[in-house]
Amino acid sequence: MIYQIHRYPAELIDVVSLSAERIVIRPVLPQDEDLTSAFFRSLSPRSRHDRFMMSLREPPRDLMRRFTQIDYRDHLALVAEMFANGREIVIAEARYVRKPDPTVAEFAVSVAEPWQGKGLAGLLLAKLVCRAAVLGVERMVGETLASNARMLALARKAQFTIRPSGEVRGVMLLQRELSAPRVGQGCNAVDLDALAA
Ligand SMILES: CC(C)(COP(=O)(O)OP(=O)(O)OC[C@H]1O[C@@H](n2cnc3c(N)ncnc32)[C@H](O)[C@@H]1OP(=O)(O)O)[C@@H](O)C(=O)NCCC(=O)NCCS
């Protein structure tokens, strides 16, 4: 099957320095299927469980395809990668997918263990929120296990409200209203916090 990529939002490519390493943040590409799969396999069972809210030993192929063949509008995924011995290694991923109501999008994020606690998830989430707002999303939502203290702390810090799911026990619902960004403001701007609702 020939896959034709939608317009690639190259303006979202960014380079940041983290623990003295050069990290490239960019929208995912269809050819990242193996890199993405390797990333999820590299997570600890606990992190993988927290990310998918179920035990998942091997990331399913069709899921990895859906994670990498995206339209960059209704489904946007960013990967953060570093380079070691000339090889690309994905160290984090974050995505949103719009709901049937296109003003609402659901996000998820994960960061490889050695890179956790350095602000990477917060940065990826801020970029996602910014881009989503630019494309007309008015509310960002997410779900996480009530036991996932790291995600709850991140959500709180990123100005999401948190409440228990009325439907599934042990699941918390995250929600943040987005404000329209200022015209011409890019999502690589340092003052991402200015987008706070
Ligand atoms: C949750 C997760 C994405 C956070 O990633 P991260 O890059 O470590 O997060 P950040 O460094 O950006 O931290 C942002 C805030 O989250 C909180 N946080 C992060 N790690 C924490 C920890 N180990 N304990 C408590 N709070 C933590 C802090 O408030 C932190 O802000 P601060 O350090 O400036 O005070 C990461 O732990 C992860 O990938 N977990 C497994 C997958 C997962 O649970 N995904 C969520 C599904 S939606």
The ligand as a Gaussian input file, in Angstrom:
#p B3LYP/6-31G(d) Opt

LIG

0 1
 C        3.867000      10.910000      33.616000
 C        5.115000      11.189000      32.773000
 C        4.663000      11.377000      31.324000
 C        5.788000      12.460000      33.283000
 O        6.907000      12.711000      32.415000
 P        8.139000      13.616000      32.892000
 O        8.891000      14.006000      31.662000
 O        8.853000      12.921000      33.943000
 O        7.382000      14.851000      33.470000
 P        8.045000      16.283000      33.698000
 O        9.492000      16.122000      34.004000
 O        7.643000      17.171000      32.574000
 O        7.345000      16.706000      35.006000
 C        6.311000      17.594000      35.040000
 C        5.778000      17.606000      36.456000
 O        5.221000      16.325000      36.746000
 C        5.487000      16.001000      38.095000
 N        6.336000      14.809000      38.178000
 C        7.119000      14.256000      37.203000
 N        7.729000      13.153000      37.662000
 C        7.326000      12.999000      38.953000
 C        7.586000      12.034000      39.966000
 N        8.431000      11.005000      39.749000
 N        6.979000      12.181000      41.157000
 C        6.124000      13.207000      41.365000
 N        5.844000      14.150000      40.466000
 C        6.434000      14.054000      39.266000
 C        6.129000      17.198000      38.703000
 O        5.140000      18.080000      39.163000
 C        6.821000      17.816000      37.531000
 O        7.083000      19.162000      37.666000
 P        8.414000      19.680000      38.470000
 O        9.462000      18.611000      38.380000
 O        8.798000      20.929000      37.759000
 O        7.897000      19.888000      39.837000
 C        6.134000      10.030000      32.872000
 O        6.342000       9.735000      34.215000
 C        5.744000       8.789000      32.111000
 O        6.072000       8.637000      30.922000
 N        5.034000       7.848000      32.785000
 C        4.615000       6.609000      32.131000
 C        3.552000       6.838000      31.060000
 C        2.361000       7.574000      31.621000
 O        1.993000       7.409000      32.775000
 N        1.720000       8.374000      30.766000
 C        0.516000       9.099000      31.140000
 C       -0.652000       8.564000      30.388000
 S       -1.721000       9.901000      29.909000

